[in-house]
Structure formats: C-alpha cells, structure tokens
Amino acid sequence: MYLTTKALVLREAKYKDADKILTVLTEDGKMTVKAAGALRKGCRFSAAAQCFAYSEMTLFGNAGRFSVKEASTIEQFLPLREDLSVLALANYFAAVLEAVSDEDRATPVFLQLGLNSLFALANGLYDILHIKAAFELRVMCLAGFEPDVSGCAQCGEASPAEPRFSVAGGALHCGACSPGAQGRSLPLCQGSLLAMRHIISSPPKSIFAFSISDDAQARLAEICEGYLTEHLDRRFRSLDYFKKNNLYA
C-alpha cells in the first residue's frame, strides 16, 4: 500500500548504519516511518529526513509499518539551526507536539500550529518568549485543556482588578476570590490577560499577533509554561536545556 502525505519531522533517530527512524506529524496524525538509506551519500530524500523538515512523502506500508520511498521537501526551516536558543525552543515544540498527538487520530490543527510556530521562530517574527507562550497556550487548547479566562470562576467578574490564574484549575479568579483548586495561583495583569484571551480565540495564523509589555510578557510566559507542564504531567528535556542555559535571559 502506498500513501502520499505531507509530513513534518518531529524526531529522527539513527537506525543501523545508514537508516533513520522518523517520527512525523501529518494531517492524519502522528506516524513512525523508516527512512532506509537516509544517511547514505546521494540519498534523494536525505534533506526530508531531518528534524523540522516539512515534505511531501510517498510511504510504502506493509503490516502496519511504513517506510519512505520518495520525498520532496517543501520547507526545511534552516534558520532554526543558526541560533542555539531558537534551536532548543524548536526541539521543545516538536517534543510537545509528539506528546499531544496520536497515531490513530487526525490532528490537522496540531500540524498547522507546528508549522506556524516554526515559521515564526525561523524568521524571527516575534521575541522567542512571545512565540513560546502563544504556542504553549494554544497547543493546550487544541489538546482539550482550554482554560477559562472569560471571568472570575468564583464571582463572574469579567475584568478583575487583581486577576490571578489557577494553574491546576485552569481558570481566572479575582485576587480576593478563592482559586477553586489547590496548587499554584499566579498573578496576571490586564496585558497578560488580554494576551491569553487573544491566543485562545484568534484564528490560527493570528495567535502571535498581539503587543505586550516586558512585564506582562514575563507573567504570560510563566503561566503558559506552568499550565502546560502541570496538565501534561511530564518533563521535557529540551525545555530543561532551554532554561538551564538561560538562553532566553
């Protein structure tokens, strides 16, 4: 059986002497495919078998296993490799997308978010923390963890004077109201609150299109990262590396 699909490489691993095993994200979901000979000199699809490459692939399937027969590269996002902080963040995005996507569920929205986020990073369209926060919050929405920031979860106030966000509860609350869930409750401001509402509700190509002060950006970054790691309940080595080396300082 032959299958032609557009795929974004999330992870690559060397297999035997000259092959690779790729984890790719397609509109039909996540797939594991073998790229035989990808490490050999002269391989026609070696560029498409690299991390972050977006290609049109022709796959051959047999007994549930797929291998690359042909691939035509659409975008390689080469500038991602020119800056260590950008590369670390791109690897984090790929790891998150791999974590939230399934092999048996069509998820075109995850692929679209991944491509838009890598494009923004590769082209330096916004500050990297700006892109990171928007990616983290939006991917959580797509994964079924959309937070409620429409108003205080306790009193209903749409514009709390001292807004806070319950990381565990995934909800906005006033400073004077109970967070409604145990765990961290982090301070927001009007700028970071408006940014969260924008990221949640805007069209896919517009999630990064907002302006925010440095202070509000710092609050937004802490909340979005904390919310993702809390609810996915796992560590990401690429995120640890990004933070350990103070690449965003």
DARA-V343175 format. One line per field, one symbol per residue. ss: DSSP state (H for helix, E for strand, L for the rest). phi: phi as a letter, one per 20 degrees, with the letter a starting at -180 (. if undefined). burial: I if it has 16 or more other C-alpha atoms within 10 Angstrom, else O. A space follows every 50 residues. Layout:
BEGIN
ss->???
phi->???
burial->???
END
This chain:
BEGIN
ss->LEEEEEEEEEEEEEELLLEEEEEEEELLEEEEEEELLLLLLLLLLLHHHL LLLEEEEEEEEELLEEEEEEEEEEELLHHHHHLHHHHHHHHHHHHHHHHH LLLLLLLHHHHHHHHHHHHHHHLLLLLHHHHHHHHHHHHHHHLLLLLELL LLLLLLLLLLLLEEEELLLLEEEELLLLLLLLLLEEELLHHHHHHHHHHH HLLHHHLLLLLLLHHHHHHHHHHHHHHHHHHHLLLLHHHHHHHHLLLLL
phi->.dcdbecdfebcbfclecdcdddcdcfepecdcedfmfeefnffdfffdd gmfdbedddddblnddcfdbbcfebdlgffeecfffffffffgffffffe ededcfcfffffffffffffffdlfbgffffgffffffffffendffddf agfednffcgfcfcceffembebffeeffnbfofcdfdbfffffffffff dffgfdfeebdbffffffffffffffffffeelbecfffgfgfgelfdf
burial->OOOOOIIIIIIIOOIOOOIIIIIIIIIIIIIIIIIIIIIOOOOOIIIIII IIIIIIIIIIOOOOOIIIIIIOIOIIIOOIOOOOIIIIIIIIIIIIIIOI IOOOOIIOIIIOIIIIIIIIIIOOOOOIIIIIIIIIIIIIIOIOIOIIII IIIOOOOOIIOOIIIIIIIIIIIIIOOOIIOOOIIIIIIOIIIIIIOIII OOOOOOIIOOOOOOOIIIIIIOIIIIIIIIOOOOOIOIIOOIOOOOOOO
END
